[in-house]
Amino acid sequence: MSQLPLPLPTNRAFVVQFRAQPPGAPLSWEGRVEHVVSGQMTHFHSPEELLAFICRVLAGVSTP
């Protein structure tokens, strides 16, 4: 009997929005990210900035 995966905790959920780019433009990592539960948000301009924000927020989130 297979086990179902545990549900994902909502305190670790983020919404990531990427800025729309014109057709043919180079890939851009600009956008905003928001932590769903706390409402903390920031704008980012690189994958490193996006990941840094997520890591910073998750460092303060308790695990069940």
C-alpha positions as CSV (number, residue, x, y, z in Angstrom):
1,M,0.0,0.0,0.0
2,S,1.6,3.3,-1.1
3,Q,1.6,6.3,1.3
4,L,0.2,9.6,0.1
5,P,2.6,12.5,0.4
6,L,2.2,14.9,3.3
7,P,0.4,18.1,2.5
8,L,2.6,21.1,1.9
9,P,2.6,23.5,4.8
10,T,1.1,26.9,4.0
11,N,3.6,28.8,6.1
12,R,6.2,27.9,3.5
13,A,4.1,29.1,0.5
14,F,5.2,32.0,-1.8
15,V,3.7,33.8,-4.8
16,V,6.3,34.7,-7.4
17,Q,5.4,37.1,-10.2
18,F,7.8,37.8,-13.1
19,R,7.7,41.0,-15.1
20,A,6.4,40.5,-18.7
21,Q,9.1,40.8,-21.4
22,P,8.6,41.9,-25.0
23,P,8.8,39.1,-27.5
24,G,12.4,38.3,-28.4
25,A,13.8,40.1,-25.3
26,P,16.5,38.2,-23.3
27,L,15.4,36.3,-20.2
28,S,14.9,38.6,-17.3
29,W,14.6,37.7,-13.6
30,E,12.7,40.9,-12.5
31,G,9.6,40.6,-10.5
32,R,8.2,40.4,-7.0
33,V,7.8,37.7,-4.4
34,E,5.5,37.5,-1.4
35,H,5.3,35.2,1.5
36,V,1.7,34.1,1.6
37,V,1.2,33.8,5.4
38,S,3.1,36.9,6.6
39,G,2.6,39.2,3.7
40,Q,6.3,40.0,3.5
41,M,7.3,40.9,0.0
42,T,10.1,42.3,-2.1
43,H,11.0,43.1,-5.7
44,F,13.9,41.1,-7.2
45,H,16.2,41.6,-10.2
46,S,18.1,38.3,-10.2
47,P,17.6,34.7,-9.2
48,E,20.0,35.3,-6.3
49,E,17.9,38.0,-4.9
50,L,14.7,35.9,-5.2
51,L,16.4,32.9,-3.5
52,A,17.9,35.2,-0.8
53,F,14.5,36.5,0.2
54,I,12.9,33.0,0.3
55,C,15.8,31.7,2.4
56,R,15.6,34.7,4.8
57,V,11.8,34.2,5.3
58,L,12.1,30.4,5.7
59,A,14.8,30.9,8.3
60,G,12.2,32.5,10.6
61,V,9.4,29.9,9.9
62,S,8.9,27.2,12.4
63,T,8.6,23.6,11.2
64,P,5.7,21.5,12.4
